[in-house]
Amino acid sequence: MAKKPVTSRTGRFFKLAGMTASVAGQYAGQRARRMFRTVDDESARSESYTRMADEIADTLGELKGAVMKVGQIASQTQDFLPKEFSQALEKLQKEAPPMPFEVILEQVESELGKPVGELFEYLQETPYASASIGQVHRARLHDGTDVIVKVQYPGVDESCDSDLKQLRLALKLGGLLRMPKETVDQLFGEIRLRLKEELDYENEARNLKLFHDFHKDQPWVLIPEVIDSHSTRRVLTLELVEGDHVSKVTPERYSQETLNDIGHRIFTIMADQLFRFQCIHGDPHAGNFAYRPDGTIIMYDFGCVKKLKPEIVEAYRKALIAALDEDYQALDEYLIDLGARVDNQPAVDEAYYAMWRDILIIPFLNDEPYDFAEADIHKHVAAKTSTVFKYLDYFKPPVESIFIDRMIAGHYWMLKRLGVQAAFRSELEKYLRG
């Protein structure tokens, strides 16, 4: 049976405050133990981090809302938290436990101002999907249109600011925010802005229409239509557009040729959004995409959309060109423009840039198809993570471009899970050099 949700601001505060006190106590104990040790025991620290991380992940998963969403973002932002936290918070990427149906019914009727029977021919009790700030149910309108209804959990938007403050305090008291205060302010400021947008389903409806327009000349991209009559700030009704989740994309139904076509289309979608539209779908995980055997790609969930500043896109483009051309002096300058490199530090050793370039460029080395099914770039990145500590004071999380990095990482995993074999170098060159 589903737990009664914690929807009151006071209830959420006490739940988070309890977690914060526990994490702070564990951190203080860990520091005290370290003082009496001659050798810093890495495994003991890792074990302590894992305990704290599991407690935070469990609390965030139960509370849903803003804090759970931050957990999801943190799990994808490796330089934000220690690896034990990224691993524990990955649990929040999976399906969240559903909210009781009576809570959903109450929210729908309160938002749309009519009994559910008047609004829909039926509204299915079992959730179609559940996520951090809302739950999705299948339904049918009285005119026979099949739809999905996205319903925001009660109390989530009102508690967004206090949830974020409390989570930040927990991470700080747990000794987990290893960044200057100014960077933490910027990072949480960016997350708060995206969350405020995501909590506003009217904003998501506008985004859906905007991306419809962006991709209107690409018939192989499907984006669900908004049903305005059944949508408000906290309830969003969309036409039902179904496809296969990546786990259902099997060789029996999808030829390698189709998968390769889908791979090229994914690349085009990503590059168009970044370089042409300068506005990106900011939540590119597997649940937000579906596929059809004719090569169609369906995109869902436009709550998290990041409009990019032209100068950021330009700095990103120039940084990529410099990396491809192995011009590391120029790369260093463009990373400063991007806000990823601290500008008052001396130039970074070119060998350090060359090491990362040689890892990340592999799919773009030449015009030979790259087999993403065998891709192990993530393993090479993980193996070199310790080198980051040498330059910890030289770099900072690039707040303006963090969602670009998130988008690219999300698409890498999609191409890998689909088993795409494709060469993207010439396509990338067109976007970079025209």
N, C-alpha and C positions, 0 to 999 in steps of 0.2 A: 504493500500500500504506500502511495506517495506521501511524503512528509508534509505536514501543514507548512506552507511557505512563510518565511519571515518577511512580511511586507511592511511593517511599521518602521518608521525611521529610528525610533528608540530601540526596537528589537534588533535591528540591523547593527546599530551603533554598539550595543552591548556584546553582540556576537563577535564583531570585529575587535572591540576593545579587549575581550578575553583572549582572542588569538594574539593580539599585539603584546599583551602582558606575558603570555606564555613564551612567545618567540624572544622577547627581550630577556626574560629569565634564562632561557637556554643559552643565549649569546653571552650573557654575563658569566654563566657557569663555565662555558667553553673558554672564555678569556682567562678566568681564574685558574682553570686547570693548566692552561698553556704557560702561565707564569711559573708554575712549579715543575715544568718539564724542561729538560736540557735540550731535547730535540723536538722540533715542531712536528707532531704526528699527523701526517697528511690524511691517513685513513680515519683517524678519530675526528678530524675536522669535517671530512666528507660525510661521515656518519651523522654528525650533528646537523650539518646542512640538510641532509636527506630528511631527518626527523622534522626540522622546521618547515622544509618545503612541503612535505606531505600534509602537515597540519594546515598550512596556508592554502594549499590546493583543495583540501577537503572543505574548508570553511567557505572559500570562494565559490566552489561548485554548489554548495547548499544555498548560498545567498543569491546566486546568479547575478544578473545586472552588471553594473559598471565594473565592480571589482573582478568579476569573472572574465569580462572582456579584456581588462588590463592584463590579467593572467595569461590569456591567449596571446596577446601581443608580446608579452614578456617572453613567452615560450619560443617565439620566432625571432627574438632579438638577442642573439647570443652574447653581445657585449654589454647587456643590461644587467644580467644576474649570473651568479655561478652556475655551472652546468647542472648541478643537482636540482636547482630550481627549474631550469628549463625543462629537465626531464619530468619532474613532478607535475609541472604546469601543462605539459603536453596532454595530460589526462583531460584537461578542460577543453581541448580541441575536439574530443569525442562527443557523442550525443549526450546532452545533459539529461538528468532524470526529469520526467514530465511534471508539469504543474497539474493539480487536481482539476477535473473538467468543470466543476461548478464555479471555480475561480475564473476560468476562461469565459464561460457563458455570461457571468456577471459583467465582466469587462466589455464584452461585445455589445450587450444590451445597453450598458451605461454609455458607451461611446457612440453607438449608432442610433440610440433613442427609440428603439422598437423591440418587441419580443423577437427572439431568434426565429420563431415559426413564420413571422411576417417577412423576415429578411431573406431566409433561405428555405429551399425545399427540404434540405437536410444539412446538418453540420456534424461531421463525423467526430465521435468522442475520442477515438484513438488518435494521438497526434501523428501527423504526416512527418513532422520533424520537430525537435526542440533544440533551442540554442540558448545563448547567454542572456539575451534581454527579451526574448519572445518565443512564442510557440506557434507552429503552423498546423492548421487543420484543413482537411479536404471538405468541400461543400459544393452545393449546386444551387444556382439561382432559380427563381420560379420560371424564368424563360428557358430553362434547360441548360444554361451555360455552366460547365464544370469549372470550378475555381479553387484557389487555395486562399485561406484567410490567415493572415499573420497577426497575432494578438500579443501586445506587449504585456509583460508581467506587471501587475499593480505595484505601485510604490517605487519602481525602479528609477524613473526619471527624477522624482523628488529627492531621492537619496544619493544621486550621482556624486555631487560635490563632497558630501560628508564621507561617502564610501572611499573616494579617491584620497582624501586627506588621511583617513584612517589606515588605508593600505600603505601609503607612502611612509607614515609613521612606523608601521610594522616593519617595513623593509629597512628603514633607517636604524631603528633600535635593534634589529637583527644583524646589523653590521653588513648589510647586503648592497647598499647603494654606493658603489665604488667610483663615484663621479663627483666633480665639483658641483656645489649647490646650484650654480647658474645653469649648468647642463641639465640637472634634475628638474629645475623649474621649467626649462624649455620643453623637456621631454614630456613631463606631466601636463604641461599647457597644451601641447599638440594632441596628446591622448584625450584630454578633456574636450577639446574642440571637436575631434572626430566622434567622440561618444555623444556629445550634445546633438550633433547632426544625425547620428544613428538612432537616437531616441525619438527623433521627429520623423514619423512615417510620411508626413506630407512632403518633407524634404526628400525622402527616398522615392516617393512618387515622381517628383520633379526630376530626380536623377535617372529614373527608369526611362522617362520620356526623352531626356537629353541623350542617353546612350542609344536609344532607338534611332535618334537622328544621326548620331555619329556613325552607326553601322548600317545605315539604310541602303547603302550600295553593296553590302555584303550579305546576300540572301542566305548564306550558310551560317550566319549568326542569328540565333533566336533569343529575343528578350521578351518576357511576358508583358501583356498589356495591363494597365491599371484599370480597375473598375471603380471610377470616381464616386459613384452613388453609394458604395459600400466601404468607403475609406475615410479615415480621419487621422488625427495626429498619433493615435495609439492602436488603430486597427487598419490593416492594409489588405485589400482584396485584389487578387490578380487572377488573370486567366490561367488555367492549368495547362502548363506546357511540360510534357514529360520526355525524359530520355534516360539513358543508362548511366548510372553512377559508374565511376572508373572501375570499381570492383566487378562490375557486370560486363565490362568490355573484354570479351573472350575471342580467341582465334576462330572459333566456330562461326561467329557473327561478324567479325571485323578482320578483313584481310590486312596484311602488312602494308599494302599500298594505301588502303583507307586510313590506317593509323598514321602513315607518313604525311598524307594530305592534312589530317587533323593537326599534326605537329606543325606544319607550315602555317596553318590557319591560326593556331594558338600564338605562334611567333608574330604573325601579322597583327592580330588583335592587340598584343602587348606593345609592339613597336608603334602602331598607330596611336594608341592611347597616350603613350609617352611623348613621342616626337611630333605628331600631327595635331592631336586634340589637346595635349598638355593637361590631361585630366584622366586619372587612372582609377580602375576598380581596385579598391585597397584591401580586399579580403579574399585573396585567391587560393582558398583551400579547396580540397576535393569536393566537399559538400555543396559548393557554390557553382559547380559546373556539371553538365550532363552531355551525353553524346548520343548520336544515332548512327546506324550502319551506313547511311548515305553520306556521312562526313559532316553532318550538321553539329554545331556546338551551341549548347543552350547555357546562358548565363543567368544566375540568380543573385539575389541579395545585393542591392545597391545602396545600403545604408551607409557603408564606409567608402566614400568617394573622395579622392584628394585632388583638388585643383592645384596645379603646379605653377610656380612663378616662372615666366619665360627665361629669366636669367639662370634659374636652377637647372632647367632643361638644357640650356646652352652649355653651362659648366659641365653637366653630366656628359653631353655629347663630346665636348672637347677632351674630357678626361678619358673617355673610351678611345678616342682617336689616338691620344698620346700613349695610352697603354698598348694599343695595337702596334703603333710605330716604335715602341720601346724608347720613347722620349720621356725619361723619368723626371727630368727637371721640369718640363711642362706639366706632367702629371701632378707633381707636388704642388704647383701653383693652382691648378684647377681644383684640386681637393681642398685647398684653402678657400677658393671661391664657393665651393659646395658646402662649406661649413663643417667638413669632416676632419680637417687638419687644423691644429692650433697654429695661428700665424706668427706667434712670437718665439717659436722654437726653430733651431737651425734645420736646414734641409735634411730630409730622411735619406739614409744610405740607399743608393740605387739598387743594390743587391736585394734589399728587403722588398722593394716594389717588384723587382724582376721575379722573385720567388712566388709572390701572389699572382702576378700576371701569368706566369707559366702554368699555374694550377687552373686559374679561372678561364683561360683562353682556349682550353682544349677543344670544346665543341666548335670553335670558330677558327681553328688553325688553318684550314684549307677548304677546298670545295669537295672533299671526300665526305660521304655521309657518316655521321657520328651515331653510334648505337647507344641511345640513352638508357636502354634496359641494363646495360653493363656499366653505366656511369658511376664513378666513385669519387666525384669531385668533393662531395660532402666529407668523405673519409680523409682526403688529403687536407682539406680545410681544418678538420678537427685535429689532425696530427700536428699541424703548425700553430695551433691556437696559443701554445705556451710562448711563442716568439712575440706575441702581442705585448707581453709584460715589459719587454725591453723598451718599447715605444709608447708605453701607457700615457705618458705626459704629452705626446705629440698628436694624439688623435682623440676625438670625442664623437659620441653618437651623432650622426648627421641628421639633426631633427627635421630639416626641410626635405631631405631625400630618403628618410627612413622607410616611407611607404613605397618608394621605387624599389629599394632593396628587398622589401617584403614581397612585392609583386614578382620580382625576378626569381627569388627563392621559391615562391609558391608554384610558379610555372615550370621551374626545373623539376620539382617533384612530380608534377602532372605529366611532363614529357617522359620522365623515368617510369612512372607507373603504367603509362600507356605503351611503353616499349617502342617509342618513335625512333626511326632511323632517318636522319636528315642532315643536310649541310646548310648552315645558315649564314656563312661568311659573306657571300655575295649579296644576300638580302640585307644583312646588317650594314654593309658598306653603302647601300643605296640610301638608307636612313641617315647615316653619319655624314656622308660626303656629297649626297645628292646625285 
